[in-house]
């Protein structure tokens, strides 16, 4: 058996599930065994993006002992668009002060 963790976090709640699974278990199978959808209904629809230690993986990725499968929430705002907006606001604020 191998020990792995499955992690999911929202701003208001986090969950870390420790599992002992047979060698050859995939990330998708570990996600099913963790049963996070029972506690987080938003995970019940579709396949969420997942990773192992911040590295994106597919559900068929075979796990190694000690891996942490992370379930990612969809981005609310595109980071590039957010940086552009912040830079635009900063430029606008500097021109008003001048």
Backbone as CSV, one residue per row, in Angstrom:
resi,resn,N_x,N_y,N_z,CA_x,CA_y,CA_z,C_x,C_y,C_z
1,UNK,0.847,-1.188,0.000,0.000,0.000,0.000,0.894,1.253,0.000
2,UNK,0.384,2.309,-0.628,1.085,3.595,-0.615,0.212,4.622,0.088
3,UNK,0.856,5.558,0.749,0.140,6.644,1.422,0.195,7.878,0.538
4,UNK,-0.976,8.473,0.301,-1.083,9.709,-0.481,-2.094,10.621,0.207
5,UNK,-2.109,11.861,-0.219,-3.076,12.837,0.290,-3.832,13.443,-0.878
6,UNK,-5.068,13.831,-0.620,-5.870,14.573,-1.596,-6.286,15.866,-0.900
7,UNK,-6.007,17.004,-1.544,-6.270,18.304,-0.931,-7.197,19.140,-1.798
8,UNK,-8.108,19.864,-1.121,-8.983,20.811,-1.804,-9.207,21.978,-0.852
9,UNK,-9.237,23.181,-1.397,-9.438,24.357,-0.548,-10.319,25.377,-1.245
10,UNK,-11.194,25.954,-0.445,-11.971,27.124,-0.842,-11.579,28.226,0.136
11,UNK,-11.944,29.458,-0.135,-11.589,30.521,0.812,-12.138,30.273,2.215
12,UNK,-13.281,29.600,2.313,-13.912,29.410,3.621,-13.678,28.035,4.238
13,UNK,-13.113,27.107,3.494,-12.993,25.747,4.011,-11.914,24.976,3.243
14,UNK,-11.148,24.174,3.971,-10.122,23.343,3.353,-10.294,21.907,3.839
15,UNK,-9.823,20.974,3.009,-9.911,19.561,3.391,-8.679,18.844,2.878
16,UNK,-8.061,18.030,3.729,-6.927,17.196,3.377,-7.275,15.777,3.797
17,UNK,-7.327,14.871,2.825,-7.713,13.488,3.092,-6.484,12.610,2.892
18,UNK,-6.113,11.880,3.926,-5.000,10.932,3.828,-5.564,9.566,3.466
19,UNK,-4.922,8.918,2.487,-5.406,7.631,1.995,-4.271,6.617,1.929
20,UNK,-4.610,5.355,2.115,-3.696,4.251,1.825,-4.320,3.474,0.683
21,UNK,-3.604,3.432,-0.436,-4.135,2.837,-1.660,-3.117,1.855,-2.237
22,UNK,-3.571,0.937,-3.080,-2.630,-0.015,-3.675,-1.690,0.670,-4.668
23,UNK,-0.480,0.151,-4.812,0.422,0.695,-5.841,-0.259,0.624,-7.210
24,UNK,0.023,1.621,-8.042,-0.596,1.683,-9.366,-1.872,2.502,-9.391
25,UNK,-2.298,3.009,-8.235,-3.492,3.859,-8.177,-3.222,5.162,-8.920
26,UNK,-4.222,5.643,-9.650,-4.079,6.898,-10.393,-4.605,8.081,-9.575
27,UNK,-4.268,9.274,-10.032,-4.738,10.489,-9.360,-6.264,10.564,-9.390
28,UNK,-6.873,10.178,-10.493,-8.332,10.186,-10.602,-8.977,9.209,-9.628
29,UNK,-8.375,8.035,-9.465,-8.905,7.051,-8.523,-8.773,7.551,-7.086
30,UNK,-7.656,8.200,-6.773,-7.473,8.756,-5.428,-8.530,9.824,-5.160
31,UNK,-8.834,10.625,-6.163,-9.858,11.654,-6.013,-11.217,11.019,-5.719
32,UNK,-11.524,9.926,-6.388,-12.775,9.213,-6.121,-12.799,8.654,-4.699
33,UNK,-11.696,8.053,-4.266,-11.621,7.478,-2.921,-11.743,8.551,-1.835
34,UNK,-11.250,9.753,-2.111,-11.321,10.838,-1.125,-12.752,11.307,-0.914
35,UNK,-13.619,11.102,-1.913,-15.040,11.449,-1.817,-15.276,12.904,-1.401
36,UNK,-14.515,13.807,-1.976,-14.658,15.223,-1.643,-15.977,15.811,-2.125
37,UNK,-16.567,15.215,-3.160,-17.822,15.746,-3.698,-18.953,15.683,-2.678
38,UNK,-18.861,14.774,-1.704,-19.891,14.699,-0.665,-19.878,15.954,0.205
39,UNK,-18.712,16.514,0.400,-18.565,17.710,1.235,-18.563,18.999,0.415
40,UNK,-18.113,18.898,-0.832,-18.013,20.058,-1.719,-18.806,19.769,-2.992
41,UNK,-20.097,20.117,-3.027,-20.955,19.783,-4.171,-20.438,20.295,-5.517
42,UNK,-19.667,21.365,-5.505,-19.161,21.907,-6.772,-18.221,20.916,-7.475
43,UNK,-17.713,19.932,-6.767,-16.827,18.944,-7.377,-17.585,17.781,-8.009
44,UNK,-18.901,17.741,-7.808,-19.700,16.626,-8.320,-19.918,16.702,-9.829
45,UNK,-19.725,17.861,-10.413,-19.956,18.013,-11.845,-18.632,18.167,-12.580
46,UNK,-18.454,17.398,-13.627,-17.263,17.512,-14.455,-16.010,17.001,-13.772
47,UNK,-14.905,17.067,-14.491,-13.609,16.673,-13.954,-12.824,17.923,-13.615
48,UNK,-12.503,18.120,-12.347,-11.739,19.318,-11.986,-10.287,19.185,-12.434
49,UNK,-9.621,20.314,-12.551,-8.187,20.304,-12.829,-7.485,19.807,-11.576
50,UNK,-6.473,18.962,-11.763,-5.737,18.422,-10.621,-4.244,18.528,-10.874
51,UNK,-3.484,18.418,-9.789,-2.035,18.435,-9.884,-1.439,17.663,-8.731
52,UNK,-0.155,17.428,-8.824,0.595,16.811,-7.734,1.691,17.799,-7.365
53,UNK,1.638,18.302,-6.143,2.590,19.312,-5.663,2.734,20.453,-6.661
54,UNK,1.619,21.049,-7.051,1.541,22.231,-7.925,1.911,21.966,-9.378
55,UNK,2.094,20.720,-9.766,2.397,20.374,-11.153,1.151,19.737,-11.764
56,UNK,0.557,20.370,-12.783,-0.667,19.813,-13.370,-0.444,18.389,-13.880
57,UNK,-1.430,17.529,-13.629,-1.389,16.148,-14.100,-2.766,15.769,-14.637
58,UNK,-2.821,14.635,-15.328,-4.090,14.108,-15.813,-4.588,13.067,-14.819
59,UNK,-5.885,12.763,-14.846,-6.431,11.783,-13.904,-5.800,10.395,-14.019
60,UNK,-5.194,10.062,-15.163,-4.596,8.739,-15.307,-3.133,8.672,-14.865
61,UNK,-2.626,9.735,-14.242,-1.265,9.742,-13.723,-1.166,8.796,-12.531
62,UNK,-0.215,7.879,-12.584,-0.021,6.917,-11.499,0.701,7.614,-10.350
63,UNK,0.201,7.385,-9.139,0.738,8.042,-7.956,1.952,7.300,-7.385
64,UNK,2.803,8.068,-6.729,3.946,7.537,-5.992,3.686,7.732,-4.510
65,UNK,4.349,6.954,-3.657,4.167,7.139,-2.215,4.474,8.587,-1.815
66,UNK,3.612,9.154,-0.980,3.812,10.510,-0.477,3.260,11.611,-1.358
67,UNK,2.716,11.284,-2.522,2.159,12.319,-3.407,0.964,13.002,-2.749
68,UNK,0.781,14.284,-3.081,-0.401,15.028,-2.656,-1.140,15.465,-3.915
69,UNK,-2.323,14.903,-4.119,-3.157,15.273,-5.259,-3.922,16.531,-4.861
70,UNK,-3.756,17.584,-5.639,-4.414,18.862,-5.350,-5.522,19.098,-6.370
71,UNK,-6.674,19.479,-5.882,-7.819,19.772,-6.734,-7.898,21.286,-6.869
72,UNK,-7.870,21.770,-8.098,-7.831,23.214,-8.343,-9.207,23.755,-8.692
73,UNK,-9.530,24.905,-8.117,-10.770,25.604,-8.461,-10.525,26.422,-9.720
74,UNK,-11.566,26.656,-10.515,-11.386,27.515,-11.699,-11.027,28.939,-11.272
75,UNK,-10.221,29.599,-12.075,-9.854,30.978,-11.788,-11.072,31.878,-11.933
76,UNK,-11.229,32.822,-11.020,-12.320,33.776,-11.093,-11.982,34.927,-12.039
77,UNK,-10.689,35.270,-12.101,-10.220,36.369,-12.935,-8.940,35.915,-13.624
78,UNK,-8.794,36.260,-14.893,-7.569,35.950,-15.613,-6.427,36.765,-15.008
79,UNK,-5.345,36.108,-14.544,-4.252,36.853,-13.900,-3.640,37.929,-14.791
80,UNK,-3.522,37.667,-16.087,-2.949,38.672,-16.989,-3.853,39.891,-17.077
81,UNK,-5.144,39.673,-17.178,-6.087,40.788,-17.238,-6.056,41.572,-15.928
82,UNK,-5.935,40.880,-14.820,-5.882,41.550,-13.525,-4.635,42.438,-13.421
83,UNK,-3.474,41.951,-13.899,-2.252,42.767,-13.871,-2.390,43.989,-14.768
84,UNK,-2.988,43.801,-15.952,-3.187,44.948,-16.859,-4.079,46.002,-16.213
85,UNK,-5.172,45.547,-15.577,-6.082,46.489,-14.926,-5.390,47.232,-13.789
86,UNK,-4.604,46.504,-12.990,-3.899,47.135,-11.876,-2.895,48.166,-12.385
87,UNK,-2.152,47.827,-13.455,-1.186,48.771,-14.031,-1.901,49.996,-14.587
88,UNK,-3.043,49.780,-15.230,-3.820,50.889,-15.783,-4.280,51.818,-14.657
89,UNK,-4.766,51.265,-13.565,-5.222,52.084,-12.431,-4.058,52.853,-11.808
90,UNK,-2.891,52.199,-11.702,-1.730,52.879,-11.132,-1.285,54.035,-12.019
91,UNK,-1.278,53.814,-13.336,-0.919,54.897,-14.270,-1.898,56.038,-14.170
92,UNK,-3.177,55.739,-14.076,-4.206,56.777,-13.977,-4.036,57.564,-12.681
93,UNK,-3.704,56.888,-11.603,-3.491,57.571,-10.315,-2.261,58.461,-10.335
94,UNK,-1.217,58.082,-11.060,0.002,58.880,-11.127,-0.218,60.135,-11.962
95,UNK,-1.024,60.043,-13.002,-1.244,61.214,-13.836,-2.121,62.238,-13.116
96,UNK,-3.007,61.788,-12.225,-3.851,62.722,-11.474,-3.021,63.485,-10.446
97,UNK,-2.021,62.809,-9.872,-1.213,63.445,-8.845,-0.258,64.472,-9.432
98,UNK,0.109,64.339,-10.687,1.101,65.224,-11.302,0.581,66.600,-11.545
